[in-house]
Amino acid sequence: MASNVPITKADASRVWRGSKETKDAVHALIDAGWEVVQQGKHYRAWCPCKVERANTSVSCTPQNDGNLARRLMGVKDKCPRRHQLIH
């Protein structure tokens, strides 16, 4: 996979195959129009509004699958109305 090229849902299924909740959250981000791109060993999700601060990192090996999935869903739900809350 080339850097800065959005991944597909099939790519996400392969990357997060051992983390079902995170995989489902990444699929939800992609369905909502977010772009998930590989940046070196890590991934970053960018909101469809293209606001510079509206992005979040996505670990490919989360320590806690459920916590990462909840964080990603929370970030997705805050976009595009309240970018200042996204960290």
Secondary structure, DSSP 8 states (H G I E B T S, - for coil): --TTSB--HHHHHHHTTT-HHHHHHHHHHHHTT-EEEEETTEEEEE-TT--TT-EEEE-SS-SSHHHHHHHHHHHHHHTTT-GGG--
